[in-house]
Amino acid sequence: MQNEKNRYILKGTEDFVRGEMDNVTLVENALCLEQMAGRYVLYGCYTSKAVNFPAFTHLALSWNAETPRGTVVEAQCRVLVGDEWSSWLSFGKWSPFIERPCVELNREQPVYIENGILKVVRGKATQAQLRIYLYTDNERISPLVRLLSASVRPVDWHREEAAPYGRLIRLPAYSREVRDPALREKLDSPCALASLMNRWGQDVLPEELAYSMLDQQTGNCSDPSFAAANAGSWGYEACLAYLDPLSVWEHIKAGDSVALELNLLLLPVNRGSRLLNRQLFRRRRSSWFRYGALS
């Protein structure tokens, strides 16, 4: 378990046993549906303990799961605002083999999810609790959840300067302007993800990733939770994190992979463009993919 001020990561048996398991067990350091008489139950749920965070108004949730055809997972979160817990909010059902609608936006609620980010619009949250449902419609197979994490943007966050750092970055020659016209306007995240994965010998096209992370509710590929889940479905360890510039440089120096989402205030036309860093993955077959939302 890693709880570094604004980040909380659960992975492996030692971390997962701290939570509550309902029709769920642990297999190979991952969460799996329980079996009865040699058959998997149709659904189960894992719930983490409540986690303390610095006061925040934005939370990003990540999960890495193997979801064979006929199985899905659904990550949810609730937050403590003042003395009252919010309702459980779903980040959408996930599998690369289904149509993936995110939840419908409802800005009238004090806490809601927009573009894959949980937002607190009335007050400040100080705790969060995570849970993830596992579903199967085939009693012979089960999804496996290998990672569940949350990262928050503290209210008292302030701009920090980092010492200049130079690193030669070799990137594939991907440009959405010369990709499939039907997907061209949706390829920011898929191009970033393809660059990161292909650096480690993967042979995948941005269009392949786009079709397996397309949000059917919004019609785009901009949901960051789906991007991390997509990388996780290929066997990579991937999560979202709010990082300051110094933390970004530290991860680059350590050989980790970083894809950044930037708000380019001076260039509003390009708002949302991705800046890639390809000093990528290590660990497992996989590695480490961090998606930082900085603004």
CORBELHU-V353727 format. One line per field, one symbol per residue. ss: DSSP state (2 for helix, 1 for strand, 0 for the rest). psi: psi as a letter, one per 40 degrees, with the letter a starting at -180 (. if undefined). A space follows every 50 residues. Layout:
BEGIN
ss->???
psi->???
END
This chain:
BEGIN
ss->01100011111022220001110111100111101100110011111000 11111111111111110000111111111110011000111111000001 00000000001111001111000011111111111100000001111111 11110000000000000000000002220000022202222222222200 00000222222000100001000222222222200011111000222222 222000111111000002220001111000000000011111110
psi->hhggceihhhhiddddeeahhhfiahhfeihiiiihfeiiidiihhhiih hhiihiehhhiiihihgiheiiihiiiiihhbehiiihhieiihieeihg hiihhgeeidhihhfehhhhehaiieiihiihihiieheeiiihheihii hihidehihihiiihhhhhhiighheeeahddedeeeddddddddddddf eigiiddddddeehhedeeafehdddddddddeeeihhiiihiidddddd dddeeihhhihihgdegddeheihhihfgaiaiadaahhhhhhh.
END
